[in-house]
């Protein structure tokens, strides 16, 4: 005897099933017009690329070049006394 009744279906959570579901949702959203769905998908992809480039640019500007070279502002940390 099965652990689940025949009416209950196990939800498929694989990547292929998720992609298929997203494609169906996209087509439903555009009333079955495949060209409109592809256009919306391409626009979303291009916006994602632009955002990714912007975030990468922000990350490049966010680190301290002085810190990476081992230089710090005066007073930022105690200066070691040179041993004679």
Secondary structure as GFF3:
##gff-version 3
##sequence-region A 1 84
A	DSSP	alpha_helix	15	29	.	.	.	ID=ss1
A	DSSP	alpha_helix	34	62	.	.	.	ID=ss2
A	DSSP	alpha_helix	65	69	.	.	.	ID=ss3
###
